Amino acid sequence: MASQNLPKVKRIGSNTEGVLSDILSKKSPNGSEYELSNEIYENDKGIDYKKIGIPTNYTINYKKK
């Protein structure tokens, strides 16, 4: 995300997976455990890339498997 502010940097490949936040692990009173994404990461224009991922300047379509 920080590279978006650098004019000479070009991102090549495919979008990131949109997973930026650390995980907050908790335990409920009945003993079950759960995890939450508890942070919001936005670029300088206020765009949140959760789920959509950080885009590239040049996309390379390669096999994902």
mmCIF file of the N, C-alpha and C atoms, coordinates in Angstrom:
data_MODEL
# 
_entry.id   MODEL 
# 
loop_
_atom_site.group_PDB 
_atom_site.id 
_atom_site.type_symbol 
_atom_site.label_atom_id 
_atom_site.label_alt_id 
_atom_site.label_comp_id 
_atom_site.label_asym_id 
_atom_site.label_entity_id 
_atom_site.label_seq_id 
_atom_site.pdbx_PDB_ins_code 
_atom_site.Cartn_x 
_atom_site.Cartn_y 
_atom_site.Cartn_z 
_atom_site.occupancy 
_atom_site.B_iso_or_equiv 
_atom_site.pdbx_formal_charge 
_atom_site.auth_seq_id 
_atom_site.auth_comp_id 
_atom_site.auth_asym_id 
_atom_site.auth_atom_id 
_atom_site.pdbx_PDB_model_num 
ATOM 1   N N  . MET A 1 1  ? 0.826   -1.182  0.000   1.00 0.00 ? 1  MET A N  1 
ATOM 2   C CA . MET A 1 1  ? 0.000   0.000   0.000   1.00 0.00 ? 1  MET A CA 1 
ATOM 3   C C  . MET A 1 1  ? 0.877   1.256   0.000   1.00 0.00 ? 1  MET A C  1 
ATOM 4   N N  . ALA A 1 2  ? 1.976   1.227   0.730   1.00 0.00 ? 2  ALA A N  1 
ATOM 5   C CA . ALA A 1 2  ? 2.855   2.398   0.790   1.00 0.00 ? 2  ALA A CA 1 
ATOM 6   C C  . ALA A 1 2  ? 3.450   2.717   -0.572  1.00 0.00 ? 2  ALA A C  1 
ATOM 7   N N  . SER A 1 3  ? 3.627   1.714   -1.421  1.00 0.00 ? 3  SER A N  1 
ATOM 8   C CA . SER A 1 3  ? 4.214   1.952   -2.740  1.00 0.00 ? 3  SER A CA 1 
ATOM 9   C C  . SER A 1 3  ? 3.305   2.778   -3.643  1.00 0.00 ? 3  SER A C  1 
ATOM 10  N N  . GLN A 1 4  ? 2.040   2.901   -3.319  1.00 0.00 ? 4  GLN A N  1 
ATOM 11  C CA . GLN A 1 4  ? 1.121   3.702   -4.136  1.00 0.00 ? 4  GLN A CA 1 
ATOM 12  C C  . GLN A 1 4  ? 1.515   5.179   -4.144  1.00 0.00 ? 4  GLN A C  1 
ATOM 13  N N  . ASN A 1 5  ? 2.240   5.621   -3.139  1.00 0.00 ? 5  ASN A N  1 
ATOM 14  C CA . ASN A 1 5  ? 2.651   7.027   -3.053  1.00 0.00 ? 5  ASN A CA 1 
ATOM 15  C C  . ASN A 1 5  ? 4.001   7.290   -3.703  1.00 0.00 ? 5  ASN A C  1 
ATOM 16  N N  . LEU A 1 6  ? 4.646   6.259   -4.216  1.00 0.00 ? 6  LEU A N  1 
ATOM 17  C CA . LEU A 1 6  ? 5.955   6.419   -4.836  1.00 0.00 ? 6  LEU A CA 1 
ATOM 18  C C  . LEU A 1 6  ? 5.781   6.445   -6.353  1.00 0.00 ? 6  LEU A C  1 
ATOM 19  N N  . PRO A 1 7  ? 6.000   7.590   -6.990  1.00 0.00 ? 7  PRO A N  1 
ATOM 20  C CA . PRO A 1 7  ? 5.671   7.747   -8.409  1.00 0.00 ? 7  PRO A CA 1 
ATOM 21  C C  . PRO A 1 7  ? 6.448   6.836   -9.355  1.00 0.00 ? 7  PRO A C  1 
ATOM 22  N N  . LYS A 1 8  ? 7.635   6.394   -8.995  1.00 0.00 ? 8  LYS A N  1 
ATOM 23  C CA . LYS A 1 8  ? 8.430   5.571   -9.904  1.00 0.00 ? 8  LYS A CA 1 
ATOM 24  C C  . LYS A 1 8  ? 8.246   4.072   -9.676  1.00 0.00 ? 8  LYS A C  1 
ATOM 25  N N  . VAL A 1 9  ? 7.442   3.693   -8.692  1.00 0.00 ? 9  VAL A N  1 
ATOM 26  C CA . VAL A 1 9  ? 7.223   2.278   -8.383  1.00 0.00 ? 9  VAL A CA 1 
ATOM 27  C C  . VAL A 1 9  ? 5.995   1.780   -9.131  1.00 0.00 ? 9  VAL A C  1 
ATOM 28  N N  . LYS A 1 10 ? 6.125   0.640   -9.787  1.00 0.00 ? 10 LYS A N  1 
ATOM 29  C CA . LYS A 1 10 ? 5.005   -0.002  -10.475 1.00 0.00 ? 10 LYS A CA 1 
ATOM 30  C C  . LYS A 1 10 ? 4.803   -1.381  -9.865  1.00 0.00 ? 10 LYS A C  1 
ATOM 31  N N  . ARG A 1 11 ? 3.563   -1.711  -9.541  1.00 0.00 ? 11 ARG A N  1 
ATOM 32  C CA . ARG A 1 11 ? 3.224   -3.024  -8.986  1.00 0.00 ? 11 ARG A CA 1 
ATOM 33  C C  . ARG A 1 11 ? 2.848   -3.938  -10.146 1.00 0.00 ? 11 ARG A C  1 
ATOM 34  N N  . ILE A 1 12 ? 3.502   -5.104  -10.199 1.00 0.00 ? 12 ILE A N  1 
ATOM 35  C CA . ILE A 1 12 ? 3.328   -6.055  -11.297 1.00 0.00 ? 12 ILE A CA 1 
ATOM 36  C C  . ILE A 1 12 ? 2.890   -7.392  -10.712 1.00 0.00 ? 12 ILE A C  1 
ATOM 37  N N  . GLY A 1 13 ? 1.903   -8.030  -11.336 1.00 0.00 ? 13 GLY A N  1 
ATOM 38  C CA . GLY A 1 13 ? 1.455   -9.353  -10.890 1.00 0.00 ? 13 GLY A CA 1 
ATOM 39  C C  . GLY A 1 13 ? -0.047  -9.419  -10.795 1.00 0.00 ? 13 GLY A C  1 
ATOM 40  N N  . SER A 1 14 ? -0.553  -9.655  -9.586  1.00 0.00 ? 14 SER A N  1 
ATOM 41  C CA . SER A 1 14 ? -1.997  -9.687  -9.358  1.00 0.00 ? 14 SER A CA 1 
ATOM 42  C C  . SER A 1 14 ? -2.291  -8.982  -8.039  1.00 0.00 ? 14 SER A C  1 
ATOM 43  N N  . ASN A 1 15 ? -3.554  -8.637  -7.849  1.00 0.00 ? 15 ASN A N  1 
ATOM 44  C CA . ASN A 1 15 ? -3.946  -7.979  -6.596  1.00 0.00 ? 15 ASN A CA 1 
ATOM 45  C C  . ASN A 1 15 ? -3.530  -8.823  -5.399  1.00 0.00 ? 15 ASN A C  1 
ATOM 46  N N  . THR A 1 16 ? -3.249  -8.139  -4.295  1.00 0.00 ? 16 THR A N  1 
ATOM 47  C CA . THR A 1 16 ? -3.038  -8.872  -3.052  1.00 0.00 ? 16 THR A CA 1 
ATOM 48  C C  . THR A 1 16 ? -4.372  -9.494  -2.648  1.00 0.00 ? 16 THR A C  1 
ATOM 49  N N  . GLU A 1 17 ? -4.384  -10.280 -1.620  1.00 0.00 ? 17 GLU A N  1 
ATOM 50  C CA . GLU A 1 17 ? -5.617  -10.949 -1.200  1.00 0.00 ? 17 GLU A CA 1 
ATOM 51  C C  . GLU A 1 17 ? -6.505  -10.077 -0.325  1.00 0.00 ? 17 GLU A C  1 
ATOM 52  N N  . GLY A 1 18 ? -6.072  -8.897  0.016   1.00 0.00 ? 18 GLY A N  1 
ATOM 53  C CA . GLY A 1 18 ? -6.899  -7.997  0.811   1.00 0.00 ? 18 GLY A CA 1 
ATOM 54  C C  . GLY A 1 18 ? -6.911  -8.341  2.291   1.00 0.00 ? 18 GLY A C  1 
ATOM 55  N N  . VAL A 1 19 ? -5.893  -9.059  2.737   1.00 0.00 ? 19 VAL A N  1 
ATOM 56  C CA . VAL A 1 19 ? -5.796  -9.440  4.146   1.00 0.00 ? 19 VAL A CA 1 
ATOM 57  C C  . VAL A 1 19 ? -4.686  -8.588  4.760   1.00 0.00 ? 19 VAL A C  1 
ATOM 58  N N  . LEU A 1 20 ? -5.064  -7.552  5.481   1.00 0.00 ? 20 LEU A N  1 
ATOM 59  C CA . LEU A 1 20 ? -4.079  -6.613  6.006   1.00 0.00 ? 20 LEU A CA 1 
ATOM 60  C C  . LEU A 1 20 ? -4.045  -6.578  7.534   1.00 0.00 ? 20 LEU A C  1 
ATOM 61  N N  . SER A 1 21 ? -5.150  -6.826  8.170   1.00 0.00 ? 21 SER A N  1 
ATOM 62  C CA . SER A 1 21 ? -5.273  -6.681  9.616   1.00 0.00 ? 21 SER A CA 1 
ATOM 63  C C  . SER A 1 21 ? -4.707  -7.885  10.362  1.00 0.00 ? 21 SER A C  1 
ATOM 64  N N  . ASP A 1 22 ? -4.195  -7.622  11.552  1.00 0.00 ? 22 ASP A N  1 
ATOM 65  C CA . ASP A 1 22 ? -3.842  -8.709  12.454  1.00 0.00 ? 22 ASP A CA 1 
ATOM 66  C C  . ASP A 1 22 ? -5.126  -9.335  12.987  1.00 0.00 ? 22 ASP A C  1 
ATOM 67  N N  . ILE A 1 23 ? -5.017  -10.513 13.549  1.00 0.00 ? 23 ILE A N  1 
ATOM 68  C CA . ILE A 1 23 ? -6.180  -11.221 14.085  1.00 0.00 ? 23 ILE A CA 1 
ATOM 69  C C  . ILE A 1 23 ? -6.243  -11.018 15.599  1.00 0.00 ? 23 ILE A C  1 
ATOM 70  N N  . LEU A 1 24 ? -7.429  -10.675 16.079  1.00 0.00 ? 24 LEU A N  1 
ATOM 71  C CA . LEU A 1 24 ? -7.682  -10.562 17.511  1.00 0.00 ? 24 LEU A CA 1 
ATOM 72  C C  . LEU A 1 24 ? -8.380  -11.846 17.949  1.00 0.00 ? 24 LEU A C  1 
ATOM 73  N N  . SER A 1 25 ? -7.702  -12.660 18.731  1.00 0.00 ? 25 SER A N  1 
ATOM 74  C CA . SER A 1 25 ? -8.258  -13.932 19.215  1.00 0.00 ? 25 SER A CA 1 
ATOM 75  C C  . SER A 1 25 ? -8.940  -13.718 20.559  1.00 0.00 ? 25 SER A C  1 
ATOM 76  N N  . LYS A 1 26 ? -10.135 -14.247 20.703  1.00 0.00 ? 26 LYS A N  1 
ATOM 77  C CA . LYS A 1 26 ? -10.910 -14.118 21.944  1.00 0.00 ? 26 LYS A CA 1 
ATOM 78  C C  . LYS A 1 26 ? -11.560 -15.441 22.302  1.00 0.00 ? 26 LYS A C  1 
ATOM 79  N N  . LYS A 1 27 ? -12.000 -15.543 23.540  1.00 0.00 ? 27 LYS A N  1 
ATOM 80  C CA . LYS A 1 27 ? -12.708 -16.725 24.026  1.00 0.00 ? 27 LYS A CA 1 
ATOM 81  C C  . LYS A 1 27 ? -14.017 -16.263 24.642  1.00 0.00 ? 27 LYS A C  1 
ATOM 82  N N  . SER A 1 28 ? -15.119 -16.890 24.242  1.00 0.00 ? 28 SER A N  1 
ATOM 83  C CA . SER A 1 28 ? -16.423 -16.518 24.786  1.00 0.00 ? 28 SER A CA 1 
ATOM 84  C C  . SER A 1 28 ? -16.618 -17.184 26.153  1.00 0.00 ? 28 SER A C  1 
ATOM 85  N N  . PRO A 1 29 ? -17.596 -16.715 26.932  1.00 0.00 ? 29 PRO A N  1 
ATOM 86  C CA . PRO A 1 29 ? -17.840 -17.285 28.260  1.00 0.00 ? 29 PRO A CA 1 
ATOM 87  C C  . PRO A 1 29 ? -18.117 -18.792 28.242  1.00 0.00 ? 29 PRO A C  1 
ATOM 88  N N  . ASN A 1 30 ? -18.664 -19.327 27.138  1.00 0.00 ? 30 ASN A N  1 
ATOM 89  C CA . ASN A 1 30 ? -18.933 -20.762 27.096  1.00 0.00 ? 30 ASN A CA 1 
ATOM 90  C C  . ASN A 1 30 ? -17.713 -21.579 26.662  1.00 0.00 ? 30 ASN A C  1 
ATOM 91  N N  . GLY A 1 31 ? -16.579 -20.898 26.446  1.00 0.00 ? 31 GLY A N  1 
ATOM 92  C CA . GLY A 1 31 ? -15.336 -21.604 26.132  1.00 0.00 ? 31 GLY A CA 1 
ATOM 93  C C  . GLY A 1 31 ? -14.997 -21.677 24.650  1.00 0.00 ? 31 GLY A C  1 
ATOM 94  N N  . SER A 1 32 ? -15.923 -21.309 23.768  1.00 0.00 ? 32 SER A N  1 
ATOM 95  C CA . SER A 1 32 ? -15.593 -21.349 22.343  1.00 0.00 ? 32 SER A CA 1 
ATOM 96  C C  . SER A 1 32 ? -14.662 -20.188 21.999  1.00 0.00 ? 32 SER A C  1 
ATOM 97  N N  . GLU A 1 33 ? -13.836 -20.421 21.011  1.00 0.00 ? 33 GLU A N  1 
ATOM 98  C CA . GLU A 1 33 ? -12.869 -19.410 20.607  1.00 0.00 ? 33 GLU A CA 1 
ATOM 99  C C  . GLU A 1 33 ? -13.273 -18.813 19.267  1.00 0.00 ? 33 GLU A C  1 
ATOM 100 N N  . TYR A 1 34 ? -12.960 -17.558 19.086  1.00 0.00 ? 34 TYR A N  1 
ATOM 101 C CA . TYR A 1 34 ? -13.241 -16.891 17.807  1.00 0.00 ? 34 TYR A CA 1 
ATOM 102 C C  . TYR A 1 34 ? -12.147 -15.871 17.526  1.00 0.00 ? 34 TYR A C  1 
ATOM 103 N N  . GLU A 1 35 ? -12.041 -15.495 16.257  1.00 0.00 ? 35 GLU A N  1 
ATOM 104 C CA . GLU A 1 35 ? -11.040 -14.524 15.842  1.00 0.00 ? 35 GLU A CA 1 
ATOM 105 C C  . GLU A 1 35 ? -11.705 -13.428 15.020  1.00 0.00 ? 35 GLU A C  1 
ATOM 106 N N  . LEU A 1 36 ? -11.241 -12.203 15.236  1.00 0.00 ? 36 LEU A N  1 
ATOM 107 C CA . LEU A 1 36 ? -11.794 -11.049 14.543  1.00 0.00 ? 36 LEU A CA 1 
ATOM 108 C C  . LEU A 1 36 ? -10.694 -10.264 13.838  1.00 0.00 ? 36 LEU A C  1 
ATOM 109 N N  . SER A 1 37 ? -11.025 -9.718  12.698  1.00 0.00 ? 37 SER A N  1 
ATOM 110 C CA . SER A 1 37 ? -10.169 -8.742  12.051  1.00 0.00 ? 37 SER A CA 1 
ATOM 111 C C  . SER A 1 37 ? -10.541 -7.403  12.683  1.00 0.00 ? 37 SER A C  1 
ATOM 112 N N  . ASN A 1 38 ? -9.635  -6.826  13.443  1.00 0.00 ? 38 ASN A N  1 
ATOM 113 C CA . ASN A 1 38 ? -10.001 -5.668  14.253  1.00 0.00 ? 38 ASN A CA 1 
ATOM 114 C C  . ASN A 1 38 ? -9.295  -4.374  13.872  1.00 0.00 ? 38 ASN A C  1 
ATOM 115 N N  . GLU A 1 39 ? -8.714  -4.314  12.681  1.00 0.00 ? 39 GLU A N  1 
ATOM 116 C CA . GLU A 1 39 ? -8.019  -3.107  12.262  1.00 0.00 ? 39 GLU A CA 1 
ATOM 117 C C  . GLU A 1 39 ? -8.501  -2.702  10.868  1.00 0.00 ? 39 GLU A C  1 
ATOM 118 N N  . ILE A 1 40 ? -8.451  -1.433  10.602  1.00 0.00 ? 40 ILE A N  1 
ATOM 119 C CA . ILE A 1 40 ? -8.799  -0.918  9.279   1.00 0.00 ? 40 ILE A CA 1 
ATOM 120 C C  . ILE A 1 40 ? -7.563  -0.237  8.713   1.00 0.00 ? 40 ILE A C  1 
ATOM 121 N N  . TYR A 1 41 ? -7.142  -0.695  7.546   1.00 0.00 ? 41 TYR A N  1 
ATOM 122 C CA . TYR A 1 41 ? -6.009  -0.091  6.860   1.00 0.00 ? 41 TYR A CA 1 
ATOM 123 C C  . TYR A 1 41 ? -6.529  0.618   5.616   1.00 0.00 ? 41 TYR A C  1 
ATOM 124 N N  . GLU A 1 42 ? -6.282  1.922   5.538   1.00 0.00 ? 42 GLU A N  1 
ATOM 125 C CA . GLU A 1 42 ? -6.698  2.716   4.387   1.00 0.00 ? 42 GLU A CA 1 
ATOM 126 C C  . GLU A 1 42 ? -5.478  3.417   3.808   1.00 0.00 ? 42 GLU A C  1 
ATOM 127 N N  . ASN A 1 43 ? -5.528  3.667   2.499   1.00 0.00 ? 43 ASN A N  1 
ATOM 128 C CA . ASN A 1 43 ? -4.447  4.444   1.913   1.00 0.00 ? 43 ASN A CA 1 
ATOM 129 C C  . ASN A 1 43 ? -4.695  5.932   2.167   1.00 0.00 ? 43 ASN A C  1 
ATOM 130 N N  . ASP A 1 44 ? -3.846  6.773   1.617   1.00 0.00 ? 44 ASP A N  1 
ATOM 131 C CA . ASP A 1 44 ? -3.962  8.209   1.896   1.00 0.00 ? 44 ASP A CA 1 
ATOM 132 C C  . ASP A 1 44 ? -5.223  8.837   1.313   1.00 0.00 ? 44 ASP A C  1 
ATOM 133 N N  . LYS A 1 45 ? -5.914  8.131   0.431   1.00 0.00 ? 45 LYS A N  1 
ATOM 134 C CA . LYS A 1 45 ? -7.171  8.622   -0.139  1.00 0.00 ? 45 LYS A CA 1 
ATOM 135 C C  . LYS A 1 45 ? -8.393  8.033   0.565   1.00 0.00 ? 45 LYS A C  1 
ATOM 136 N N  . GLY A 1 46 ? -8.154  7.261   1.636   1.00 0.00 ? 46 GLY A N  1 
ATOM 137 C CA . GLY A 1 46 ? -9.244  6.689   2.411   1.00 0.00 ? 46 GLY A CA 1 
ATOM 138 C C  . GLY A 1 46 ? -9.817  5.401   1.847   1.00 0.00 ? 46 GLY A C  1 
ATOM 139 N N  . ILE A 1 47 ? -9.113  4.761   0.905   1.00 0.00 ? 47 ILE A N  1 
ATOM 140 C CA . ILE A 1 47 ? -9.600  3.519   0.313   1.00 0.00 ? 47 ILE A CA 1 
ATOM 141 C C  . ILE A 1 47 ? -9.166  2.335   1.172   1.00 0.00 ? 47 ILE A C  1 
ATOM 142 N N  . ASP A 1 48 ? -10.123 1.502   1.530   1.00 0.00 ? 48 ASP A N  1 
ATOM 143 C CA . ASP A 1 48 ? -9.888  0.284   2.306   1.00 0.00 ? 48 ASP A CA 1 
ATOM 144 C C  . ASP A 1 48 ? -9.846  -0.888  1.326   1.00 0.00 ? 48 ASP A C  1 
ATOM 145 N N  . TYR A 1 49 ? -8.736  -1.614  1.296   1.00 0.00 ? 49 TYR A N  1 
ATOM 146 C CA . TYR A 1 49 ? -8.557  -2.689  0.324   1.00 0.00 ? 49 TYR A CA 1 
ATOM 147 C C  . TYR A 1 49 ? -8.915  -4.073  0.870   1.00 0.00 ? 49 TYR A C  1 
ATOM 148 N N  . LYS A 1 50 ? -9.598  -4.106  2.026   1.00 0.00 ? 50 LYS A N  1 
ATOM 149 C CA . LYS A 1 50 ? -10.019 -5.394  2.573   1.00 0.00 ? 50 LYS A CA 1 
ATOM 150 C C  . LYS A 1 50 ? -10.930 -6.078  1.561   1.00 0.00 ? 50 LYS A C  1 
ATOM 151 N N  . LYS A 1 51 ? -10.722 -7.342  1.331   1.00 0.00 ? 51 LYS A N  1 
ATOM 152 C CA . LYS A 1 51 ? -11.455 -8.207  0.397   1.00 0.00 ? 51 LYS A CA 1 
ATOM 153 C C  . LYS A 1 51 ? -11.079 -7.977  -1.069  1.00 0.00 ? 51 LYS A C  1 
ATOM 154 N N  . ILE A 1 52 ? -10.858 -6.716  -1.497  1.00 0.00 ? 52 ILE A N  1 
ATOM 155 C CA . ILE A 1 52 ? -10.569 -6.487  -2.914  1.00 0.00 ? 52 ILE A CA 1 
ATOM 156 C C  . ILE A 1 52 ? -9.081  -6.568  -3.223  1.00 0.00 ? 52 ILE A C  1 
ATOM 157 N N  . GLY A 1 53 ? -8.237  -6.317  -2.246  1.00 0.00 ? 53 GLY A N  1 
ATOM 158 C CA . GLY A 1 53 ? -6.796  -6.376  -2.445  1.00 0.00 ? 53 GLY A CA 1 
ATOM 159 C C  . GLY A 1 53 ? -6.236  -5.110  -3.068  1.00 0.00 ? 53 GLY A C  1 
ATOM 160 N N  . ILE A 1 54 ? -4.946  -4.922  -2.893  1.00 0.00 ? 54 ILE A N  1 
ATOM 161 C CA . ILE A 1 54 ? -4.262  -3.767  -3.460  1.00 0.00 ? 54 ILE A CA 1 
ATOM 162 C C  . ILE A 1 54 ? -4.001  -4.057  -4.936  1.00 0.00 ? 54 ILE A C  1 
ATOM 163 N N  . PRO A 1 55 ? -4.439  -3.173  -5.827  1.00 0.00 ? 55 PRO A N  1 
ATOM 164 C CA . PRO A 1 55 ? -4.310  -3.436  -7.258  1.00 0.00 ? 55 PRO A CA 1 
ATOM 165 C C  . PRO A 1 55 ? -2.893  -3.240  -7.782  1.00 0.00 ? 55 PRO A C  1 
ATOM 166 N N  . THR A 1 56 ? -2.663  -3.810  -8.953  1.00 0.00 ? 56 THR A N  1 
ATOM 167 C CA . THR A 1 56 ? -1.379  -3.656  -9.624  1.00 0.00 ? 56 THR A CA 1 
ATOM 168 C C  . THR A 1 56 ? -1.494  -2.606  -10.721 1.00 0.00 ? 56 THR A C  1 
ATOM 169 N N  . ASN A 1 57 ? -0.355  -2.156  -11.200 1.00 0.00 ? 57 ASN A N  1 
ATOM 170 C CA . ASN A 1 57 ? -0.331  -1.290  -12.376 1.00 0.00 ? 57 ASN A CA 1 
ATOM 171 C C  . ASN A 1 57 ? -0.346  -2.140  -13.652 1.00 0.00 ? 57 ASN A C  1 
ATOM 172 N N  . TYR A 1 58 ? 0.289   -3.297  -13.578 1.00 0.00 ? 58 TYR A N  1 
ATOM 173 C CA . TYR A 1 58 ? 0.351   -4.225  -14.698 1.00 0.00 ? 58 TYR A CA 1 
ATOM 174 C C  . TYR A 1 58 ? -0.032  -5.611  -14.194 1.00 0.00 ? 58 TYR A C  1 
ATOM 175 N N  . THR A 1 59 ? -1.113  -6.152  -14.731 1.00 0.00 ? 59 THR A N  1 
ATOM 176 C CA . THR A 1 59 ? -1.605  -7.449  -14.295 1.00 0.00 ? 59 THR A CA 1 
ATOM 177 C C  . THR A 1 59 ? -0.989  -8.556  -15.135 1.00 0.00 ? 59 THR A C  1 
ATOM 178 N N  . ILE A 1 60 ? -0.534  -9.596  -14.464 1.00 0.00 ? 60 ILE A N  1 
ATOM 179 C CA . ILE A 1 60 ? -0.046  -10.801 -15.141 1.00 0.00 ? 60 ILE A CA 1 
ATOM 180 C C  . ILE A 1 60 ? -1.031  -11.911 -14.815 1.00 0.00 ? 60 ILE A C  1 
ATOM 181 N N  . ASN A 1 61 ? -1.650  -12.468 -15.827 1.00 0.00 ? 61 ASN A N  1 
ATOM 182 C CA . ASN A 1 61 ? -2.608  -13.568 -15.626 1.00 0.00 ? 61 ASN A CA 1 
ATOM 183 C C  . ASN A 1 61 ? -1.866  -14.884 -15.653 1.00 0.00 ? 61 ASN A C  1 
ATOM 184 N N  . TYR A 1 62 ? -1.566  -15.418 -14.490 1.00 0.00 ? 62 TYR A N  1 
ATOM 185 C CA . TYR A 1 62 ? -0.888  -16.695 -14.370 1.00 0.00 ? 62 TYR A CA 1 
ATOM 186 C C  . TYR A 1 62 ? -1.752  -17.640 -13.580 1.00 0.00 ? 62 TYR A C  1 
ATOM 187 N N  . LYS A 1 63 ? -1.452  -18.915 -13.680 1.00 0.00 ? 63 LYS A N  1 
ATOM 188 C CA . LYS A 1 63 ? -2.254  -19.918 -12.977 1.00 0.00 ? 63 LYS A CA 1 
ATOM 189 C C  . LYS A 1 63 ? -2.138  -19.731 -11.477 1.00 0.00 ? 63 LYS A C  1 
ATOM 190 N N  . LYS A 1 64 ? -3.255  -19.851 -10.780 1.00 0.00 ? 64 LYS A N  1 
ATOM 191 C CA . LYS A 1 64 ? -3.281  -19.643 -9.322  1.00 0.00 ? 64 LYS A CA 1 
ATOM 192 C C  . LYS A 1 64 ? -2.958  -20.913 -8.556  1.00 0.00 ? 64 LYS A C  1 
ATOM 193 N N  . LYS A 1 65 ? -3.022  -22.071 -9.203  1.00 0.00 ? 65 LYS A N  1 
ATOM 194 C CA . LYS A 1 65 ? -2.757  -23.329 -8.500  1.00 0.00 ? 65 LYS A CA 1 
ATOM 195 C C  . LYS A 1 65 ? -1.282  -23.644 -8.466  1.00 0.00 ? 65 LYS A C  1 
# 
